């Protein structure tokens, strides 16, 4: 605990204040002991402090059993491991509480989130589920957040007990959650990949929400597979004007949560499944 406190104090002194209207954060969890559950104190000590307050703790309701912990990763660095427990479906489950955590981010003209995602060997992708990270933008018309997300998903029919008739691919989409149009997609069509997901190798993800025209935000997702020479734009959509509301400003939230589900109870995983999130880079473009 003493080591952690000294590290936090040193980091706080070393950081220069950032503008309330922008930030450029490369998240580091190297100062946290391996095995540390990533709860409110750890979120504040990393995201909040390292962004100079531009990105703040919103909430986490992880239970007695955490779903996100600090682990050793490549090149001597530490990263975050996300667990989707066997037998769970949806983002709230028993002793694990509500999976993951949420962050409030200072508004920017363009908000960008990049990270490397590795689905560890044995990850159960027989049906579908949500990968851990997402940018969410508040929609007045929906009275809720609209998020750009990527699923793992079997390319054959969803809601099944095996993926024997297909292969697991990435599916990218906009999800609008609120009191209006619950589960809608803001007029954006999903994009489904054609190449099977590999486990044990990092994929680079980039999400972007462009609020230059706040009445018609533009959402993009890029993915760089191990075989790609550069990131590939796999999702591009201008929001449906009817779903963005009359406001000229929107609040932004960053999610770090993962769960199985979307098609039915057959999405429950057969085994505990783990992914790694490393090289997390959150920033705004003025």
Backbone torsions as a table, in degrees:
resi	resn	phi	psi	omega
1	UNK	NA	-39.1	179.1
2	UNK	-63.1	-42.1	178.6
3	UNK	-60.2	-44.1	-179.0
4	UNK	-62.6	-43.5	-178.7
5	UNK	-64.0	-42.5	179.3
6	UNK	-65.2	-39.7	179.0
7	UNK	-63.2	-43.0	180.0
8	UNK	-64.0	-43.9	-179.1
9	UNK	-63.4	-43.4	179.5
10	UNK	-62.4	-43.3	-178.7
11	UNK	-64.7	-41.3	-178.4
12	UNK	-63.4	-38.0	179.7
13	UNK	-70.6	-37.2	-174.1
14	UNK	-73.1	-25.4	-175.3
15	UNK	-79.7	140.0	174.3
16	UNK	-92.0	146.0	177.9
17	UNK	-60.5	140.8	176.9
18	UNK	-104.4	157.6	177.0
19	UNK	-62.7	143.6	177.6
20	UNK	-66.8	-13.2	-176.9
21	UNK	-102.5	5.1	179.2
22	UNK	-167.6	161.4	179.2
23	UNK	-159.8	162.0	176.8
24	UNK	-147.5	96.6	-171.9
25	UNK	-116.1	124.8	168.1
26	UNK	-107.9	102.8	-170.7
27	UNK	-65.1	133.0	175.5
28	UNK	-123.6	129.1	173.5
29	UNK	-115.9	18.9	-178.2
30	UNK	-61.2	-27.3	-178.6
31	UNK	-81.2	-2.7	-178.9
32	UNK	-99.0	138.6	179.9
33	UNK	-63.4	145.3	175.4
34	UNK	-59.5	136.2	-179.9
35	UNK	93.4	-5.1	-179.9
36	UNK	-67.3	129.5	173.7
37	UNK	-70.8	136.9	-175.1
38	UNK	-93.1	84.3	-178.1
39	UNK	-111.2	-164.7	-172.5
40	UNK	-55.6	-48.0	-179.1
41	UNK	-59.0	-39.1	-179.1
42	UNK	-72.8	-36.7	177.5
43	UNK	-63.0	-45.5	179.6
44	UNK	-63.6	-42.2	-176.3
45	UNK	-69.5	-18.2	-179.6
46	UNK	-110.3	-74.4	-176.7
47	UNK	-56.0	-54.4	-175.7
48	UNK	-62.5	-52.8	-174.8
49	UNK	-67.2	-46.9	-174.9
50	UNK	-69.4	-21.4	177.7
51	UNK	-94.5	4.5	-177.8
52	UNK	65.4	24.3	178.5
53	UNK	91.3	-2.9	-179.4
54	UNK	-71.6	-28.1	175.3
55	UNK	-117.0	124.5	-172.3
56	UNK	-123.7	154.2	174.0
57	UNK	-57.9	130.5	175.3
58	UNK	-104.2	-65.0	172.1
59	UNK	-172.4	158.2	168.9
60	UNK	-147.6	140.5	178.3
61	UNK	-125.8	37.0	174.9
62	UNK	-60.2	138.5	-174.8
63	UNK	-85.1	-156.3	-179.7
64	UNK	-61.0	-29.5	176.9
65	UNK	-103.7	111.0	-177.8
66	UNK	-73.1	151.3	175.5
67	UNK	-102.7	-12.5	178.7
68	UNK	-128.1	124.7	-178.7
69	UNK	-135.7	163.2	178.2
70	UNK	-86.8	132.6	179.6
71	UNK	-136.5	164.7	172.4
72	UNK	-75.5	137.9	177.8
73	UNK	-127.0	-160.0	-174.0
74	UNK	-72.2	158.8	172.2
75	UNK	58.8	31.6	175.8
76	UNK	75.9	7.2	-179.1
77	UNK	-101.1	165.4	175.6
78	UNK	-107.8	155.1	179.9
79	UNK	-144.7	-171.5	-177.3
80	UNK	-108.3	134.3	177.4
81	UNK	-109.1	129.1	-178.8
82	UNK	-108.5	129.0	-179.8
83	UNK	-109.1	133.1	166.2
84	UNK	-108.8	107.6	-172.6
85	UNK	-69.2	147.4	176.8
86	UNK	-58.2	141.6	175.3
87	UNK	81.2	0.2	-178.8
88	UNK	-97.0	154.1	-180.0
89	UNK	-147.3	122.1	-174.4
90	UNK	93.3	179.1	-170.8
91	UNK	-99.5	5.2	176.3
92	UNK	-130.9	128.3	-175.4
93	UNK	-159.1	106.5	168.4
94	UNK	46.7	-129.9	-174.3
95	UNK	-66.3	-15.3	178.5
96	UNK	-83.2	-12.6	-179.0
97	UNK	66.3	-143.9	176.5
98	UNK	-91.0	123.5	-174.5
99	UNK	-62.4	134.9	169.5
100	UNK	77.7	-158.9	-176.3
101	UNK	-151.1	167.7	-176.2
102	UNK	-131.0	148.9	-178.3
103	UNK	-129.2	141.8	171.8
104	UNK	-96.2	130.9	-176.7
105	UNK	-116.1	142.9	176.2
106	UNK	-60.7	141.3	-178.3
107	UNK	-68.1	146.0	175.1
108	UNK	-143.0	162.3	178.2
109	UNK	-59.3	-44.5	176.8
110	UNK	-130.4	128.5	176.3
111	UNK	-108.8	131.2	-176.7
112	UNK	-127.8	139.6	176.7
113	UNK	-132.5	121.5	177.8
114	UNK	-125.3	148.9	176.8
115	UNK	-167.5	164.9	173.6
116	UNK	-103.2	131.1	-176.0
117	UNK	-119.4	124.8	176.7
118	UNK	-123.2	117.6	172.8
119	UNK	-84.6	119.0	-173.0
120	UNK	-71.9	158.7	-178.4
121	UNK	-53.2	134.5	179.3
122	UNK	90.7	0.3	179.6
123	UNK	-59.1	129.5	-176.4
124	UNK	-84.6	110.2	179.7
125	UNK	-118.6	36.3	-172.5
126	UNK	-69.1	-24.1	-179.7
127	UNK	-129.1	-97.9	176.5
128	UNK	-156.8	160.3	177.9
129	UNK	-172.5	172.4	-173.4
130	UNK	-98.5	130.2	171.9
131	UNK	-67.6	160.4	-165.1
132	UNK	-65.6	-32.3	-166.1
133	UNK	-115.2	149.4	-178.0
134	UNK	-160.2	148.3	168.3
135	UNK	-97.6	131.5	177.3
136	UNK	-118.6	142.8	178.0
137	UNK	-125.9	130.8	-179.1
138	UNK	-71.0	133.1	178.2
139	UNK	-114.4	119.7	178.6
140	UNK	-63.5	-40.9	-176.6
141	UNK	-65.4	-35.5	-179.6
142	UNK	-85.9	-17.6	-172.4
143	UNK	55.9	45.6	-178.8
144	UNK	-174.5	178.7	-178.9
145	UNK	-90.0	145.4	170.0
146	UNK	-111.5	126.9	-174.6
147	UNK	-120.6	146.3	169.0
148	UNK	-98.2	129.7	-173.1
149	UNK	-141.1	164.6	172.5
150	UNK	-125.6	132.9	174.5
151	UNK	-101.2	153.7	154.0
152	UNK	-88.3	140.3	-175.1
153	UNK	-158.1	134.0	175.5
154	UNK	-66.7	137.6	-175.5
155	UNK	-75.6	-11.7	173.0
156	UNK	-90.0	-164.2	-175.3
157	UNK	-59.0	142.4	179.1
158	UNK	-86.0	171.8	179.1
159	UNK	68.9	35.5	-177.5
160	UNK	-119.0	171.4	-175.8
161	UNK	-94.2	-8.6	176.0
162	UNK	-152.6	163.0	179.2
163	UNK	-111.8	31.0	-175.0
164	UNK	-61.6	-27.7	-176.5
165	UNK	-93.0	5.8	-179.0
166	UNK	-153.7	-153.5	178.1
167	UNK	-144.8	153.2	179.9
168	UNK	-80.2	128.2	-179.6
169	UNK	-131.9	169.3	174.5
170	UNK	-86.3	135.7	174.5
171	UNK	-121.8	127.3	-173.8
172	UNK	-114.5	139.9	-172.0
173	UNK	-164.7	169.6	170.5
174	UNK	-107.1	131.7	176.5
175	UNK	-120.0	125.3	-179.2
176	UNK	-105.1	114.8	179.9
177	UNK	-117.5	127.1	179.1
178	UNK	-178.0	-169.5	-179.8
179	UNK	-77.2	-14.7	176.2
180	UNK	-118.2	138.2	175.3
181	UNK	59.2	40.7	179.8
182	UNK	-54.6	125.3	178.9
183	UNK	78.6	4.5	178.8
184	UNK	-73.6	-179.4	-172.9
185	UNK	-127.5	18.8	177.0
186	UNK	54.4	30.2	178.7
187	UNK	77.1	7.1	-178.6
188	UNK	-95.6	132.7	177.3
189	UNK	-84.9	138.5	177.2
190	UNK	-68.8	153.9	173.5
191	UNK	-118.4	131.6	-178.0
192	UNK	-112.2	128.9	177.5
193	UNK	-70.8	169.3	-179.9
194	UNK	-118.7	-12.3	-177.6
195	UNK	-99.7	134.2	-178.6
196	UNK	-62.6	139.2	177.3
197	UNK	-69.5	135.1	174.4
198	UNK	-96.9	142.2	173.2
199	UNK	-96.1	155.7	176.2
200	UNK	80.9	5.2	178.7
201	UNK	-130.2	147.3	-177.9
202	UNK	-82.5	136.8	168.6
203	UNK	-108.5	137.6	176.9
204	UNK	-95.4	128.1	179.5
205	UNK	-113.8	143.5	172.9
206	UNK	-136.5	122.8	174.8
207	UNK	-113.8	146.2	179.6
208	UNK	-145.3	132.0	171.1
209	UNK	-117.1	115.0	-178.0
210	UNK	-100.0	111.9	-179.1
211	UNK	-105.0	26.2	179.0
212	UNK	-55.0	-41.7	170.2
213	UNK	-110.2	93.9	-172.8
214	UNK	-62.0	-18.7	177.1
215	UNK	-78.3	-19.9	-179.8
216	UNK	-139.5	70.3	179.1
217	UNK	-59.7	155.2	178.7
218	UNK	-119.8	127.3	-178.0
219	UNK	-110.3	137.1	178.3
220	UNK	-137.5	148.7	171.0
221	UNK	-133.8	132.6	171.9
222	UNK	-118.3	145.8	174.3
223	UNK	-132.1	134.1	173.2
224	UNK	-115.0	108.2	176.7
225	UNK	-77.9	162.9	179.9
226	UNK	-55.5	-27.8	-177.8
227	UNK	-90.1	-5.2	-177.7
228	UNK	-86.5	143.9	177.1
229	UNK	-84.7	-19.1	-179.9
230	UNK	-153.8	158.9	177.4
231	UNK	-60.1	145.5	-178.8
232	UNK	-112.4	128.7	177.1
233	UNK	-74.2	112.8	-174.5
234	UNK	-108.2	-7.8	-179.9
235	UNK	-152.8	128.4	178.7
236	UNK	-147.7	124.6	-178.0
237	UNK	-156.3	136.6	169.0
238	UNK	-91.5	126.0	-176.3
239	UNK	-56.9	149.0	170.5
240	UNK	-60.9	126.6	-175.4
241	UNK	-58.9	-31.2	-178.1
242	UNK	-70.0	-13.3	-175.5
243	UNK	-104.3	-0.2	-175.8
244	UNK	-97.9	-12.1	176.3
245	UNK	84.2	171.0	-175.2
246	UNK	-85.0	-10.5	-176.9
247	UNK	-72.5	146.7	176.6
248	UNK	-93.9	1.6	176.2
249	UNK	-130.3	152.1	179.3
250	UNK	-136.9	145.9	173.7
251	UNK	-89.1	153.3	-174.3
252	UNK	-121.4	141.1	176.7
253	UNK	-133.7	144.3	175.3
254	UNK	-111.5	129.6	-179.6
255	UNK	-106.6	142.8	168.9
256	UNK	-131.1	87.2	-177.6
257	UNK	-155.4	147.9	-177.1
258	UNK	-143.3	141.2	177.2
259	UNK	-158.4	161.2	175.6
260	UNK	-86.0	143.0	174.3
261	UNK	134.8	166.5	-178.6
262	UNK	139.2	-21.0	-175.9
263	UNK	-123.2	-17.1	-179.1
264	UNK	152.1	175.0	-174.7
265	UNK	-65.9	-17.1	176.5
266	UNK	-67.8	-9.3	177.8
267	UNK	-73.9	-12.0	-179.8
268	UNK	-54.0	135.7	-177.4
269	UNK	-78.7	146.0	-179.2
270	UNK	-81.4	-25.3	-178.1
271	UNK	-137.0	156.7	171.2
272	UNK	-57.7	130.3	-175.7
273	UNK	-123.8	135.9	-171.0
274	UNK	-124.9	144.3	173.2
275	UNK	-132.9	158.0	179.8
276	UNK	-116.3	134.8	174.5
277	UNK	-116.5	118.6	-177.4
278	UNK	-135.1	168.5	179.2
279	UNK	50.3	43.8	-179.9
280	UNK	-72.6	126.5	-176.7
281	UNK	-132.6	111.7	178.4
282	UNK	-115.8	130.3	-177.0
283	UNK	-157.8	164.8	175.7
284	UNK	-115.9	155.2	174.1
285	UNK	-113.4	119.1	-174.6
286	UNK	-67.4	NA	NA
